[in-house]
Amino acid sequence: MSGVDLSSLSIEELNALIKQANGEIAKKAKARVVEARAKVVRIAEEYGVGLDELVVAGKARVAKAKVAPKYRNPKDPSQTWAGRGRKPGWLEAALKKGATLESFKI
């Protein structure tokens, strides 16, 4: 963007220009989304696919099945661990004191 001399503008004028530019950016971004959505709808129709099928496929997450616990804290039976991820604090502490992982197996 050449030819615009911003140095002659006051702070108030610069702030007004920024506000105006941000408004224009928001309008153009919204128009871009509308245009993109229209293109996607046209393409989906070409392939005989519903737009909802495309959107769901992209956003859907498969729920992970809950894994049964494999280890239990004998001091607090409500504390369990499935053997995945980081070991819980109660188990780490017990292992440091010499306990074996097998001793907590359910």
N, C-alpha and C positions, 0 to 999 in steps of 0.2 A: 504494500500500500504506500505508494510514493506520492509526494506532493501535498501531504497534509502536515501542516506545521502545528504540532500540539504545544510547542513551547510558548506560544502566545496566549494560550487559554488559561483562565484562572482555575483554581482548585475546584470551585463550584461547577464551572463549565465542564471540566474534565470528569467530575463525578456524574454529572448529567449525561455526558457522552457515554460513560461506562454503563450507566443504567439503561440508556437507549440501546446500546450494543448488546447487553445481556438479554434484553427483551427480544431483540431481533434474532439472537442466537436461539433462544427458546422456541420462537415461532418456526424457524427453519428446521430445528431438530424435530419438532412435532410433525412438520410436513414430511420430513424424511421417513419417519416411522410410518405415517399413513401410506406413503408411496411404497415402502418396502412391504408392508402388510398386503397391499393390493397386488404386488408382484407375486408374493407367496401364494395368495389365493388363486391367482391365474394359473400358476404352475401346478398347484395341487389339483385344480380342476382338469388340467391337461392330462394328468396321470390318473384321474378318477379317484383321488384320495381326498378324504375330508380334512379340512384344516385342523379339526380337533384331534384327528389321529396323529398328525405331525407334531402338534404341540404337546400332547400327552406323552408321546414317545420321547420327546426331548427332555421333558421335565420329570417324568415319573421315576421314582426311585423304588427299587425293590426293597421291601421291608426285610431286614435281616431276621432270620429265625433266632429266637432266644435260645442260647445254649445252656444246657443243664449244668449246674455247678458240680465241680469235681472235688473241691476241697472245702472244708468247713473249719472255722475257728472253734475249738472245743470250749473255750472260755466264753464265747458269745456265738451260739448257733445261728444267729441271724446274719452273721458275717460269712459270706461264701465267696468263692472264686472259681470261675469256669476253666481256668488254666490258659486263658488267652489274654494277651496284652500284658501290661505291667502288673507285677505282683502287688497285692494290697499291703499296706503298712504293717498290719498285724502279722502277716505271713513273713514278710521280710525280717521283722524283729525276731520272730521265733527261729527262723533259719540262722540268723546271726548268733543266737544263743546255743546253736548246736542241734536243733530239731531237724528232722528230715522231712522232705516234702511228702513222702509216703505216709507219715504219721497223721497227716491232715486229710488223707483221701477219704471220700465218702463211700 
